[in-house]
């Protein structure tokens, strides 16, 4: 069955999400934040006011939405095993509180026909308890063997390319062999990240379970936060990037940054010479 290009414009029903101080602490710890940044990993140290990491919106509301809230409910049938997360952006309209509630509404904004594959783009808007914009996200998924439905080809070509010079900042984080087992406690329990007998591993597609792409994204956000914002989440405004290659728990992630203007930089994340996030852009104050 071909995908339904008429699904573009589908709006999910608004739904409420909530999170606690403990959720914010867990997210930070799952990205190996430690005692050198106590404001993200403790709520009861003298003189420390807890803060939430700015990439945390990607895990908020996990499991709290209904099927009616999903804007992809009308896209048609496809093999879910062929779906991978392709890109992710977050725009923060105000600092994310360490605990609170928000109302989220999602919309399917584009479906691109790549002939042998499909790309589906969704956006979500979150408003706080007072009805003020809190954050916006934009996400795309790549679905192998789902093309040919007669949709637009969509944009292509390079974007947010680093200049041909050495980076202005470079940060490396070492992940642990068990990193995914901790990160999955934020809500993504996909066994591809934990089960050594997963079909994708058994079939030789991957030699072992892979790290969550959004875990790599979170480590990347940490590097940008520390190098460009002095570790202050209140200065972090926007992040976007494309997932270029999987990461395995235990690999080291190197984030390279090139400042391109006031409050703006492009970045990449790599494992050795292998790019794992590219087309990266960050905005900050």
N, C-alpha and C positions, 0 to 999 in steps of 0.2 A: 504493500500500500504506500502510495506517494505521500509525502508530507503535504500539509494544507497551507499554502501560502496566504490564504485568507485569514489565517490566525493572527497575522500582524495587526496590532492594535488591541488585542485581547487584554483586558484589565482584570487583575485579581481582586477579590474582595479584600477590603482592609482588615488587618488583624493586629491584635495587640501582642507585644512582646514585653518581657520583663527580665531583668538580670540583677544579680546581687553583687555585693562587694567580693564575695567568695569567687564568683564567676570571673571577675576582673583579675583577681589574684591568680587563679588557675590559668587563665590565658597567658599572663606574663610568665609564670613559672614554666609553662609548656614551651615557651620560646627561650628558655634558659636565662631569663633575667635573674640577677642575683643581688647580693647585699650591697653591691656598689651603686644600685639604683633602688633604694629601699622604698621610694614613693610608689613603685609599681608592684612590690611583692609583700608589703605589710601595711596594715591599717592601724597598728597600735604601737608604733615606735615614737618616742618622745620627739616632738618638733617635726614630725613627718605627716604631711597630708597626702592620703592615697590618691593616685591618679590612674586612669585607664589608658592603655596603649591605643594609639590612634587607628591601628588596623583592626581593632576588635569588632567593628561592625560586621565583618565577614562571618563571625560565628554567632552573633546575636540572633535569637529567635529560632535556633535549630530545633526542629521538631514541634514548634509551636503553631505552625501554619496548617490550615486545612487544604484539601484538594481544590476547593473553590478559590483559594487565595493564590494558586499557582497559575501564572499567565501562560504557561506552556501546555495547559490542559487540552487545547484544541489543535495542537500541531500535527496530530496523526501518529501513526505507529512507527516505531523504529526500534532497533536493537540497542537497549540501554548499555550493553557491554561495549558498544562502539562509540560511546560518548565520552569526551574528555573536556575538562575545563580549559578554555582557550585564552581568556583574558579577564582582567578584573580591575575595576577602579573604585575608589572611595573618595568622596568629597565631604569634608566635615564643615558644617555650617556654624557649629559652636563646639567647644570642647566636650567630649563624650564624658558623661558622669560615670562614676564608678558603680553606681546602682541606680535603677530607675525603671520607667516604663516608656514605651513609645508605640505609636501606631504606624504600621508599614503598609504601603500599597505598591504592588509591582505591576509592570506592564511589559508586554512583548513588543519591542519596537522595531525589529528587523529580522528577516529570514533571507539568507543569501544562498544561492544555488551554485556550488562549486563543481558541479557535474558529477564528480565521484564522491562528494561529501556535501554536507550542509553546515552552515554556521547560523546559530540562533542567538539573538541579542536581547537581553532583558534589562530593565532598569527598575529601581526601587527607590521610593522616597519615604523617609522616616520623620515623623514629627513627634515632639516631646509632649508631655502631659498638658502643657499649656497651648498646644497647637502650633508651636513654632518649629520651623525646619531644623532637624537635628543632623541628619546626614543623608547623602544620596549615594547609591551604588549603581554601577553598570557592569554587566557580566556577559560573556559570550561562551558558548559551548560549540565544539566541533564534533560532528557526528559522521563517522566514516560510513560509506555505502548508503547515504541518505540523500544524495543529490538527484538531479534530474526531475525535479518537481515543477520546473518552469518559472522559478523565481529570478530576481535580479542577481547578477554576478557579485555585486558588492565591491567595496573599496579594496585596493591592494597596493603594494609598494611599501617602501621604507617610511618609517616615521620615528620621531624622537631618537634619531641616530646620534651617537656620540661623535664629537669632533675628533679629527685625526691628531690627537695629542695625548699625553699622559693624563690620567684622571686627576682631578683636584683633591679628591678624597678616596680612600680605599679602606674597607673594613672587612675582616674575615671572622666568621663564627664557625666553630666546630660543632656539628650536631653529634648526638650520641647514637649508638646502634639501636637503642630503644626509644628514640625520639618520637616515633609515630605512636607508640603505645601510650605515651603521655599526652600527645597532642589530640588524640582521638577522644579524650575525655571532655573536650570542648563541644562534642556533639556529632562529629562525623565518624560513624562507626563502620564505614565501608571496609569489609574484610580484605580488600586489596592492599590495605595499609598494615595488616596485622597477621594474616593467615598464610603461612608458608605453603599451604596446600590449595590456595586460591587457583581457579581454573587458568587465569592469566599466567601464573607462575608454572603450573603443571604443563601448560602448552608451550613454555619456553619464551613467551612474549617478554616476560621480565624474569631475571634470575632469582629474585626474591621480592617480598613486599616493598612497595615504594613509599616514599614520604608524601604526605599530603601536599599538593601544590600550594594550598593556602598556608601551610606551615612555612614553606620556603618564602612565601610572600610576607609572612609575619616577621621572619628573621630579616628580610630585606627592609621592611619598615623600621625595624630596630636600628639597622645600620644608618639609614637616612635620618632618623630621629636624632641619633647621637652625634653624627657628623655635621649635620646642617642646622639642627635646632637646639644644640646644646643639651639634648635629652629632655627638653620641655615640650610635652604633648600639646600645650596650648598654642604653639607656633606651627604645628603641623596642619596643613590645609587640604592637601590632595595628593593621591598616589594612583598611578595607573601603570600597567605592564602586561606583557604577553607571556604566557607559559610556553617556553621553547623546547624543554627537554625534562624528563623526569629526574628526580633526585632520590638517592637511596640513603636511608638512615645511616649515620656514621660518616657521611661525606662532609667536607668543609665548604662553606658558602662564602664567596668573596663578592662583596658589593662595591662597584666602582662608580664614582659620581663625577660629573662634569658640570660646573656651574655655567649656565647659559644666559643668565640675566638676573636682575634683582628678584630674590625670592623664588627662583626657578632653577631646576637642574634636571639633566637627563641621567639615566643610570642603567647599569646591567648587573645581573647576578650570575655568577658562573661557578662551576666546579672544575678547578683546573682550567683547561682551555675550552671546556664545554659550556656554552651559554645555556642557562636554565630559565632566566627571565630576561627578555629584551624589550625594546620599544618602551622603556621606562621613563616616566616623567613624574616629578614631584614638585609641589608648590608649598611654600612656607613663608613665614613672616620673620 
